[in-house]
Amino acid sequence: MHGFYLQCDLVCQYSLLAFILRAMPNPPGFLDGVSEDCIAVARHTLDLHQQCMMGLRESKNDPCTKTRYIN
């Protein structure tokens, strides 16, 4: 269960990092848009989120786990 909560924390941290990277201006010479770093972090965040959702499906015995993940 400790590993599950660690993954939940990582989802929060990586999503915040993606927001920060999205808000940063691009260096001169680059077109407006999302940086490659931001896209990579966002994809990694979605992968972690998917792993957490699979963990939630497996933990049907603990009804509070879903609430904890959402919070």
Secondary structure, DSSP 8 states (H G I E B T S, - for coil): -HHHHHHHHHHHHHHHHHHHHHHS---TTS-SS--HHHHHHHHHHHHHHHHHHHHHHH-TT-THHHHHHH-
